[in-house]
Amino acid sequence: MSLSQAQKKAFRSIGHHLDPVVMVSENGISEGVIAELDRALTDHELIKVKLALPEREDRTAMIEELLDASGAELIQKIGKVALLYRHNPKVNPKLSNIKRFENHHGRR
């Protein structure tokens, strides 16, 4: 499922206020990182990931690995932070960053 530009823009707006919930070190992607990424995407749908890698090419490759492993979609990449989204049809509205934003701002 590919998101429209309007959806991505809305998600970037929501993501602007989020803190990174998954950190990837120079050691790379471990099973623990993948498990935490999967849990965070399942709970929150929209998350920030911080990549502690100095080289842009390494960060880009790492993001591709994370997307492949998680089935998430890249919404935005700025510096060492990536904003990822994966839809969860059974998400808890109290945990989902998207649902909480919509409920807080009176959107459906």
C-alpha positions as CSV (number, residue, x, y, z in Angstrom):
1,M,0.0,0.0,0.0
2,S,1.5,3.3,-1.1
3,L,0.5,6.5,0.7
4,S,-0.7,9.6,-1.1
5,Q,1.3,12.8,-0.8
6,A,-1.4,14.3,1.3
7,Q,-1.2,11.4,3.8
8,K,2.6,11.6,3.9
9,K,2.3,15.4,4.6
10,A,-0.2,14.7,7.4
11,F,2.1,12.1,8.9
12,R,5.2,14.4,8.7
13,S,3.1,16.9,10.7
14,I,2.3,14.4,13.3
15,G,5.9,13.0,13.3
16,H,7.4,16.4,13.9
17,H,6.3,16.2,17.5
18,L,7.5,12.6,18.1
19,D,10.7,11.5,19.8
20,P,12.7,8.6,18.4
21,V,11.6,5.3,20.0
22,V,14.1,3.0,18.3
23,M,17.8,3.6,18.2
24,V,20.2,1.8,15.8
25,S,23.9,1.9,16.7
26,E,27.0,1.5,14.5
27,N,26.8,-2.2,15.4
28,G,23.9,-2.5,12.9
29,I,20.6,-4.2,13.1
30,S,20.2,-7.0,15.6
31,E,17.3,-9.3,16.3
32,G,16.6,-7.1,19.3
33,V,16.4,-4.0,17.2
34,I,14.0,-5.7,14.7
35,A,11.8,-6.9,17.6
36,E,11.7,-3.4,19.1
37,L,11.0,-1.9,15.7
38,D,8.2,-4.3,15.1
39,R,6.7,-3.7,18.6
40,A,6.9,0.1,18.2
41,L,5.2,0.0,14.7
42,T,2.5,-2.4,15.9
43,D,1.7,-0.1,18.9
44,H,2.2,3.3,17.5
45,E,2.1,2.9,13.6
46,L,4.1,6.1,13.1
47,I,7.5,6.2,14.8
48,K,10.9,7.9,14.6
49,V,14.1,5.9,14.4
50,K,17.5,7.4,15.2
51,L,20.5,6.0,13.3
52,A,23.8,6.5,15.0
53,L,25.9,6.2,11.8
54,P,28.2,9.0,10.6
55,E,27.9,8.3,6.9
56,R,24.8,9.1,4.9
57,E,25.2,6.1,2.6
58,D,25.3,3.8,5.6
59,R,22.2,5.4,7.1
60,T,20.4,5.0,3.8
61,A,21.3,1.3,3.6
62,M,20.3,0.8,7.2
63,I,16.9,2.4,6.5
64,E,16.4,0.1,3.6
65,E,17.2,-2.9,5.8
66,L,14.7,-1.7,8.4
67,L,12.0,-1.2,5.8
68,D,12.6,-4.6,4.4
69,A,12.6,-6.3,7.8
70,S,9.5,-4.5,9.1
71,G,7.3,-3.9,6.1
72,A,7.1,-0.2,7.0
73,E,7.1,2.7,4.7
74,L,9.5,5.6,4.8
75,I,7.7,8.9,5.3
76,Q,10.6,11.2,5.9
77,K,14.4,11.2,6.5
78,I,16.2,14.1,8.0
79,G,19.8,13.8,9.0
80,K,20.1,10.8,11.4
81,V,16.3,10.4,12.0
82,A,13.8,8.5,9.9
83,L,10.1,8.6,10.2
84,L,8.5,5.2,9.5
85,Y,4.8,4.2,9.1
86,R,3.1,0.8,9.1
87,H,-0.6,0.5,9.2
88,N,-2.1,-1.7,12.0
89,P,-5.9,-2.4,11.5
90,K,-6.2,-3.6,15.1
91,V,-4.2,-0.8,16.7
92,N,-5.0,0.4,20.2
93,P,-6.3,4.0,19.7
94,K,-4.6,5.0,23.0
95,L,-1.2,3.9,21.7
96,S,-1.4,4.9,18.0
97,N,0.3,8.2,17.3
98,I,-2.0,8.8,14.4
99,K,-5.3,8.0,16.3
100,R,-4.2,10.0,19.3
101,F,-3.5,13.0,17.0
102,E,-6.8,12.6,15.2
103,N,-8.7,12.3,18.4
104,H,-6.9,15.3,20.0
105,H,-7.6,17.4,16.9
106,G,-11.2,16.3,16.4
107,R,-10.6,14.5,13.1
108,R,-12.0,11.1,12.1
